[in-house]
């Protein structure tokens, strides 16, 4: 940040906006009378703020960072900004050749204070400045020697009013207003500081000065990157709720309705897709790629696209797809799902697929994010900012986009009668109301949550699309309660998992009363015979049929089978949330997790 006023308070405020991404230390640095001054602290930003109140910084050029530990633990020495006498830097990403650089620089007299890969950047820039005192040239020379993924902002002691920036694989943006300049890794951190934002591309190096930025591409050519409106849809406050996660669960009727509404035509009876720039959604084959929650959304989408649109679909985890060198479907298309649009593995998979000639369709929540800009076409979700690390409303918005895509693809492939299309569209329009009812039905689960908090392991079961929903439910549960949880297709119970069943095991079964319910009920009876305690999530008919085997039942409203997987997500999310609250866990910022995984 560069301003005519002291910047430290606004740096800390910007870091607070980034707390949702996960971190374990924080720090700021400013230039004061040609000297770099730093304040750093492990733990929460509150510790940094307390330190700064005791020893405030008054510089008008400054940088700040929240660190999620990779190389080295969460200590003050490992906290950013890292600095030499002349250079201070902040860095997101991983420098893959840091060991070789560290050895080289140490041999030349550099003294390292941390265990991090990032500190080598400050020493490398310092060494280049000794060879060439022009900051821009020295910075570019240093960046050229780095291997890996990075978003870097550097500050030079002898160059007040100047920030040097570089991007390769990790997001970075510049915002300008009047005689001020701001740089951030997330638009949320910059909201309110300026009206426009400039997103850097991979390979870009920039010189940022008051009210002005000069950007060079990877070939050293001066380039102009377009400005985009800087805004974040929705509020980033808790709106009176105890946690962001609870607020975001409760927002889902509105966010799913917004997502669906953008794909329904003016008459309200058909799904219409935006211009897909050559992506043929009527193709015979498709792949769906994502990580974590986005991957599980894709797996539910696989059931829809295969069963309704008749498209042969393969889903894969982005980190595996990129490296196993799978052949792309001839004449098909790829769907790449990401909440942030910055997920490193998903972006790498997208570029790999495009390199093989596959047309790509991104389902993304953040406009102008890297995946958004890289894909051939995109289907936006309308979840708004999701602050809780455990994804909730982004997941159901992704399902809505996939459901709308399914209807449009089925129509293009002539797989739907007009009556069937009307039924599916009606189900989509009615779904937010059913989701609201499901959330209400899930509001009194405290006794179940208290029981789950006493167990060491939970098994989630489902069939059909409820199997990937069970996978998502288990992920949500383990990531915020720290209790072991895993999911299986219910039909696989006798192929191994049944060995785990005893009186201490809790089994959550997600099973509406559909054509597969009787088979799932048989699985529940097998569990009950071995002493397992069953929690059933079903509709009234399913709860009645299983009343003799389920210890607890959560009855949800009747809804169309097409949209039921979206509706049934709500109680699974609430079970995880309430159990975590019962255990006193930091629900919004669970340990070891980051909101957006921007490095492989």
Buried (B, 14 or more C-beta within 10 A) or exposed (E): BBBEEBBBBBBBBBBBBBBBBBBBBBBBBBBBEEEBBBBBBBBBBEBBBEBBEEEEBBBBBBBBBBBBBEBBEBBBBBBBBBBBEBBBBBBBBBBBBBEEBBEBBEEEEBEBEBBBBBBBBBBBBBBBBEEEEEBBEBBBBBBEBBEBBBBBBBBBBEBBBBBBBBBBBBBBBBBBBEEBBBBBBBBBBBBBBBEEBBBBBBBBBBBBBBEEBEBBBBEEEEBEBEBBEBEBBBEBEBEEBEBBBBBBBBBBBBBBBBBBBBBBEEEEEBBEBEEBEEBBBBBEBBBBBBBBBBBBBBBBBBBBBBBBBEBBBBBBBBBBBBEEEBEBBEEBBBBBBBBBBBBBBBBBBBBBBBEEEBBBBBBBBBBBBBBBBBBBBBBBBBBBBBBBBBBBBBBBBBBBBBBBBBBBBBBBBEBBEEEBBEBBBBBBBEBBBBBBBBBEBBEEBEEBBBBBBEBEBBBBBBBBBBBBBBBBBBBBBBBBBBBEBBBBBBBBBEEEBBEBBEEEBBBBBBBBBBEBBEEBBEBBEBBBEEEBBBBBBBBEBBBEBBEEBBBBBBBBBBBBEBBBBBBBBBBBBBBBBBBBBBBEBEBBBBEEBBBBBBBB
